[in-house]
Each structure stands twice: as C-alpha cells, then as structure tokens.
Amino acid sequence: MTASNERLKAAFANKPGHTALIPYITAGDPSLAATPRLMHALVKAGADVIELGVPFSDPMADGPVIQRAAERAIKRGVGLRQVFDMVAQFRQTDTITPVVLMGYANPIERMGQRAFAQFAAQAGVDGVLVVDYPPEEIADFAVQLGDAGIDPIFLLAPTSTEERMQKVAQIARGYVYYVSLKGVTGAGHIDTDDVAARLAAIRRHVSVPVGVGFGIRDADSAKRLASCADAVVIGSKLIQTMEAAVAEASAGGQEANDIDEAAISAAASWLGGIRQALDEG
C-alpha cells in the first residue's frame, strides 16, 4: 500500500469515538492563491480530510451554493492543472492530511484518465470521487488510480440498491460517501434515524468507513450524525459562510488579500465549532 493510501487509512484508524470531519471546498474559491491557505486553516480547525472540488460548468449534483463557487473559480481560470498546483502547494507543508478530489468525468476524460491519475499522484492527491462515474463503468480507471496510489471513492444514496452496494464494495477504497438526501447538495434536512438504518445496510456490504454528507448545516445535525457515521462531510454551509464574509469585507472596501483572509478566518472559525461539537459527542 502506498503512502497516499496510508494517509486516508490513518485518518480513520485508531481513533475510537472520533468522527472524522471532512470539509468540502471548491478549488479556486475564494481565490487561487487563497485555496492552499484555506486548506491549512481548515486542518488547524479540526478537519481530518479535505475534499477539494474540481470546478465544472455543469455540476449536476451540486446545489446553487456550490454551483456559484464553481462559476467563480472557472471565471478565474481554474482547471485540473491549477487544482493539482494547489494540492502540490498544500503538500509542501502538510504531508499528513489526506486530500480527495471530487468532481465530474468530463475534465478527467479530456485530460485522459491515465494522465490524470499520474498528475494527481505527483501532486499528492489521496482519493478521487467522480460523481458521474458509476461503479460498473470505472473498473479500468479504478485500476489506474490504484496503480498511482490513489483511492477510488464512491457515492451511495437512499435510492442505492443492494446490487449497487455490492458493486461499490468490490472496488471502493478509502471511504464511501453516503448522500443522506435525495436531490442536490445543500438541500433539506436529515432524518437521523433513517440515515442510521441506511448505514447499517451499507455496512453489511462495505468494509471501508462511511461518511455522510448533503444537508449538514450546523453543529447539532453534525453531532446527531456522529452517533452512526464514521465521518461527516460539510460543503454548502461552509461555502455560504465564506460568501457572507467576502460580501461583508468587499462592502467595507478591503483589499483582495484581506477579503480572502476574511473568508478563510470565517470558514475556520465555523468549522472549529463543528469539530468541537463532534468531540463533545
């Protein structure tokens, strides 16, 4: 097993009672230069894994908040190569925290799957979650990722069948991301009892840790899920928190770097509250 695999494995191992915290951010938002600093700040605030979204023009699974973040990043010229540069910069001073890229098939296929795997490994990526790659269509790519020391990570949903769970179980590494709600990111409210029942069903098939995301908006919902999930994944609310900080700093006439720092500080402070709630149980 390679060092990359070991980073994800270590994030979940030997921590009884510890629920992993996985923030999702969009690469290039609030800016290209700010993204590595934001990643470090989130780790300091208690993140165990960073999910870094690859901006894409047609993010079908994402709600309006993450869509806006992707649009802002695309306008700044962020593509896969820029994302790899951000990860590599982060890796210069953090060789421990796992980084998982989350995105869509189109940019990967334009680059070429093998080239993508090689560049991702060189940058220091630990896992890849491709929203629109079903497990039955990813066998070759999963092998290429594995050869590069990168874990293929998959989504499961309330509508996932036993057959889908079995297929995911055969090739998933790192962790599985359970989408707790039907629809797009940031929508609705979570039924904790239903999630617990679904996770029990998933664990009958899947041996890797199971993280839960979509709909986690505050410390209370995160804490309730911590009783049944191995990890909680938070994206939309975190990005909203940064949007509000950017708007306030911009209205105050602050310089671009100060606006970035306001967003980073707000995000880290908010995530720190989630970490504290999870640790209190």
VOSE-593742 format. One line per field, with one value per residue (C-alpha): x negated, y, z; residue number from 0; residue in one letter. Coordinates in nm, 4 decimals, decimal comma. Example, Ala and Ser with C-alpha at 12.3 -4.5 7.8 and 13.67 -1.06 7.14 Angstrom:
<recs>
x <- [-1,2300  -1,3670]
y <- [-0,4500  -0,1060]
z <- [0,7800  0,7140]
num <- [0  1]
residuo <- [A  S]
</recs>
This chain:
<recs>
x <- [0,0000  -0,1379  -0,1835  0,1228  0,3426  0,1882  0,2894  0,6578  0,6308  0,4671  0,7362  0,9921  0,7765  0,7074  0,9419  1,2205  1,5121  1,3642  1,5865  1,3804  1,4622  1,4396  1,4958  1,5647  1,4334  1,4148  1,0620  1,0051  1,2698  1,2364  0,9242  0,6453  0,3870  0,6186  0,7069  0,3915  0,4095  0,7747  0,6888  0,4274  0,6692  0,9372  0,6889  0,5919  0,9636  1,0047  1,0511  0,9334  0,9656  1,0036  1,2434  1,1354  1,3951  1,2795  1,4787  1,7023  1,9500  2,2359  2,2271  2,5491  2,5277  2,4493  2,6930  2,6822  2,4186  2,1542  2,2550  2,1794  1,8407  1,7603  1,8641  1,6410  1,3461  1,3970  1,4005  1,0606  0,9295  0,9245  0,8967  0,7405  0,3814  0,4445  0,6099  0,3036  0,0840  0,2931  0,2618  -0,1136  -0,1482  0,0519  -0,1702  -0,4836  -0,3977  -0,1332  -0,2285  0,0274  0,3788  0,5496  0,6804  0,9663  1,0606  1,4331  1,5662  1,7060  1,5898  1,5645  1,2459  1,0787  1,1622  1,0385  0,7046  0,7024  0,7625  0,4071  0,2535  0,4994  0,4008  0,0312  0,0622  0,2868  0,0371  -0,2520  -0,0585  0,0176  0,3838  0,5065  0,8542  1,0796  1,4581  1,6132  1,9819  2,0946  1,8810  2,0967  1,9005  1,9836  1,8106  1,4994  1,3100  1,0169  0,9921  1,0025  0,7045  0,5162  0,5893  0,4793  0,1576  0,0901  0,1574  0,4956  0,8172  1,1342  1,4208  1,7895  2,1262  2,4172  2,7644  3,1018  3,2029  2,8980  2,9894  2,8257  2,6662  2,5141  2,3803  2,2178  2,0528  1,9215  1,7941  1,5820  1,3789  1,4211  1,1176  1,0595  1,4221  1,7703  1,9688  2,3357  2,5612  2,8136  3,0766  3,2301  3,1567  2,8616  2,6069  2,7247  3,0887  3,3325  3,2991  3,1625  3,3662  3,1034  3,2938  3,3287  2,9601  2,8628  3,0740  2,9265  2,5717  2,6363  2,7485  2,4438  2,2052  2,3372  2,1626  1,8919  1,5865  1,4390  1,5522  1,8757  1,9037  2,2336  2,2930  2,5591  2,7801  2,5416  2,5782  2,4923  2,3277  2,6484  2,7035  2,3353  2,3417  2,6534  2,4925  2,1715  2,3506  2,3795  2,1341  1,7585  1,7310  1,9413  1,8914  1,9840  1,9746  2,2605  2,2851  1,9088  1,9088  2,2064  2,0096  1,7240  1,9605  2,1025  1,7539  1,6473  1,9587  1,9012  1,5310  1,5987  1,8648  1,6075  1,3714  1,0998  0,8178  0,8348  0,5927  0,7800  1,1058  0,9513  0,8295  1,1764  1,3229  1,0554  1,0987  1,4774  1,4571  1,2040  1,3997  1,7236  1,5613  1,3918  1,7361  1,8389  1,5214  1,5893  1,9472  1,8323  1,5703  1,8221  2,0385]
y <- [0,0000  0,3408  0,6467  0,8101  0,5188  0,5239  0,8867  0,8087  0,4891  0,6757  0,9449  0,6871  0,4404  0,4055  0,6851  0,5252  0,7623  1,0123  1,1109  1,2327  1,5813  1,6315  1,9854  2,0341  2,3458  2,4428  2,4832  2,8469  2,9926  3,2491  3,2712  3,0569  3,1935  3,1559  2,7903  2,6296  2,8722  2,7815  2,4108  2,4625  2,6715  2,4023  2,1383  2,3581  2,3963  2,0188  1,8781  1,5186  1,5046  1,7823  1,7312  1,9659  2,0254  2,0473  2,3298  2,2165  2,4106  2,1596  2,0277  1,8261  1,7009  2,0383  2,2890  2,6637  2,7416  2,5060  2,5956  2,9605  2,8662  2,6638  2,9520  3,1934  2,9537  2,8907  3,2663  3,2772  3,0167  2,7184  2,3786  2,0474  2,1666  2,4577  2,2198  1,9954  2,3006  2,3907  2,0390  2,0373  2,3707  2,2371  1,9280  2,1395  2,1852  1,9191  1,5622  1,4081  1,5329  1,3399  1,5339  1,3921  1,5447  1,5495  1,6317  1,5129  1,2828  1,5377  1,7205  1,3880  1,2393  1,5496  1,5147  1,1359  0,9009  0,7702  1,1171  1,2410  0,9620  1,0331  1,4098  1,3632  1,1273  1,3650  1,6490  1,4422  1,3502  1,0582  0,9865  1,0678  1,0785  1,1191  1,1981  1,0697  0,7535  0,4589  0,1639  -0,0610  0,1822  0,2619  -0,0671  0,0345  0,3828  0,2381  0,0193  0,3215  0,5161  0,2251  0,1869  0,5553  0,5088  0,6843  0,5503  0,5422  0,6750  0,6324  0,7801  0,5791  0,7269  0,6498  0,5004  0,2717  -0,0924  -0,3934  -0,4665  -0,1168  -0,1515  -0,4823  -0,3322  -0,0376  -0,2712  -0,4573  -0,1552  0,1242  0,2229  0,4967  0,5611  0,5644  0,8883  0,8356  1,1061  1,1478  1,3265  1,2904  1,5882  1,8247  1,9418  2,1755  2,0697  1,9780  1,8335  1,4989  1,2189  1,0752  0,7530  0,6856  0,7564  0,5183  0,2421  0,3005  0,2989  -0,0335  -0,1740  -0,0290  -0,1730  -0,5208  -0,4872  -0,2230  -0,2651  0,0843  0,3774  0,5529  0,9305  1,1179  1,4420  1,6621  1,8600  1,9031  2,2685  2,3123  2,1600  1,9911  1,7984  1,7038  1,5815  1,3711  1,2012  1,1376  0,8653  0,6499  0,7813  0,7387  1,0890  1,3933  1,5880  1,9564  2,1746  2,4109  2,5742  2,6214  2,7934  3,0089  3,1174  3,2288  3,4035  3,6091  3,7031  3,8029  4,0165  4,1953  4,2555  4,3735  4,6153  4,7557  4,8313  4,5883  4,4782  4,1411  3,9655  4,0942  3,9707  3,6264  3,6275  3,7239  3,4255  3,1892  3,3114  3,2771  2,9267  2,8071  2,9548  2,7928  2,4550  2,4714  2,4902  2,1758  1,9968  2,0943  1,9668  1,6346  1,5924  1,6670  1,3889]
z <- [0,0000  -0,0948  0,1223  -0,0302  0,0680  0,4128  0,4670  0,4197  0,6195  0,9077  0,9070  1,0178  1,2129  1,5835  1,6856  1,8935  1,9356  1,6901  1,3986  1,1049  0,9796  0,6034  0,4735  0,1035  -0,0667  -0,4323  -0,5677  -0,6596  -0,4287  -0,2770  -0,4986  -0,6428  -0,4006  -0,1022  -0,1572  -0,0080  0,2870  0,3337  0,3316  0,6040  0,8111  0,7916  0,9062  1,2005  1,2801  1,3015  0,9517  0,9134  0,5333  0,2746  -0,0152  -0,2911  -0,5593  -0,9204  -1,0855  -1,3702  -1,5823  -1,5475  -1,1891  -1,1946  -0,8344  -0,6812  -0,5426  -0,6066  -0,3425  -0,4812  -0,8369  -0,7600  -0,6165  -0,9288  -1,1537  -0,9630  -0,9882  -1,3601  -1,4221  -1,2518  -1,4946  -1,2599  -1,4288  -1,3374  -1,3736  -1,1399  -0,8926  -0,8983  -0,8358  -0,5288  -0,3877  -0,4510  -0,2725  0,0237  0,0320  0,0724  0,4404  0,5103  0,4280  0,6647  0,5852  0,3033  0,0038  -0,2024  -0,5366  -0,6064  -0,9489  -1,2785  -1,5557  -1,8373  -1,7268  -1,6458  -1,9840  -2,1627  -1,9854  -2,0191  -1,7279  -1,7062  -1,7287  -1,4658  -1,2269  -1,2782  -1,2304  -0,9263  -0,7655  -0,8329  -0,6679  -0,3572  -0,4052  -0,1927  -0,3275  -0,6209  -0,6232  -0,9682  -0,9277  -1,2669  -1,2860  -1,1741  -1,0336  -1,3286  -1,5661  -1,3671  -1,3409  -1,5634  -1,4130  -1,0611  -1,1502  -1,2875  -0,9696  -0,7539  -0,9514  -0,8793  -0,5068  -0,5146  -0,3628  -0,5770  -0,3655  -0,4417  -0,3599  -0,2257  -0,1887  -0,0275  -0,3627  -0,3927  -0,4404  -0,2767  -0,6136  -0,6291  -0,2747  -0,3661  -0,6745  -0,4758  -0,2045  -0,4585  -0,5699  -0,3123  -0,1091  0,1461  0,2396  0,0919  0,0799  0,1684  0,0265  0,3065  0,0978  -0,2438  -0,4677  -0,4811  -0,2274  0,0455  0,0262  0,3002  0,6480  0,7586  0,9185  1,1516  1,2218  0,8502  0,7940  1,0745  0,9217  0,5776  0,7113  0,8810  0,5449  0,3686  0,6268  0,5581  0,2217  0,2603  0,4820  0,4397  0,6587  0,5635  0,5621  0,5449  0,3597  0,1954  0,4345  0,7294  0,8143  1,1823  1,4865  1,6002  1,2765  1,2642  1,6239  1,5649  1,2665  1,4585  1,6519  1,3393  1,0770  1,0546  0,9078  0,8335  0,5111  0,5032  0,1933  0,1152  0,4568  0,4715  0,1331  0,2365  0,5419  0,3189  0,0777  0,3637  0,4845  0,1325  0,0889  0,4191  0,3546  -0,0006  0,1197  0,3603  0,0729  0,1800  -0,0495  -0,2277  0,0075  0,3119  0,1607  0,1162  0,4757  0,5984  0,4143  0,5473  0,9041  0,8897  0,7444  1,0013  1,2898  1,1759  1,1145  1,4530  1,6113  1,4260  1,5398  1,9000  1,8800  1,7349  2,0055  2,2795  2,1364]
num <- [0  1  2  3  4  5  6  7  8  9  10  11  12  13  14  15  16  17  18  19  20  21  22  23  24  25  26  27  28  29  30  31  32  33  34  35  36  37  38  39  40  41  42  43  44  45  46  47  48  49  50  51  52  53  54  55  56  57  58  59  60  61  62  63  64  65  66  67  68  69  70  71  72  73  74  75  76  77  78  79  80  81  82  83  84  85  86  87  88  89  90  91  92  93  94  95  96  97  98  99  100  101  102  103  104  105  106  107  108  109  110  111  112  113  114  115  116  117  118  119  120  121  122  123  124  125  126  127  128  129  130  131  132  133  134  135  136  137  138  139  140  141  142  143  144  145  146  147  148  149  150  151  152  153  154  155  156  157  158  159  160  161  162  163  164  165  166  167  168  169  170  171  172  173  174  175  176  177  178  179  180  181  182  183  184  185  186  187  188  189  190  191  192  193  194  195  196  197  198  199  200  201  202  203  204  205  206  207  208  209  210  211  212  213  214  215  216  217  218  219  220  221  222  223  224  225  226  227  228  229  230  231  232  233  234  235  236  237  238  239  240  241  242  243  244  245  246  247  248  249  250  251  252  253  254  255  256  257  258  259  260  261  262  263  264  265  266  267  268  269  270  271  272  273  274  275  276  277  278  279  280]
residuo <- [M  T  A  S  N  E  R  L  K  A  A  F  A  N  K  P  G  H  T  A  L  I  P  Y  I  T  A  G  D  P  S  L  A  A  T  P  R  L  M  H  A  L  V  K  A  G  A  D  V  I  E  L  G  V  P  F  S  D  P  M  A  D  G  P  V  I  Q  R  A  A  E  R  A  I  K  R  G  V  G  L  R  Q  V  F  D  M  V  A  Q  F  R  Q  T  D  T  I  T  P  V  V  L  M  G  Y  A  N  P  I  E  R  M  G  Q  R  A  F  A  Q  F  A  A  Q  A  G  V  D  G  V  L  V  V  D  Y  P  P  E  E  I  A  D  F  A  V  Q  L  G  D  A  G  I  D  P  I  F  L  L  A  P  T  S  T  E  E  R  M  Q  K  V  A  Q  I  A  R  G  Y  V  Y  Y  V  S  L  K  G  V  T  G  A  G  H  I  D  T  D  D  V  A  A  R  L  A  A  I  R  R  H  V  S  V  P  V  G  V  G  F  G  I  R  D  A  D  S  A  K  R  L  A  S  C  A  D  A  V  V  I  G  S  K  L  I  Q  T  M  E  A  A  V  A  E  A  S  A  G  G  Q  E  A  N  D  I  D  E  A  A  I  S  A  A  A  S  W  L  G  G  I  R  Q  A  L  D  E  G]
</recs>
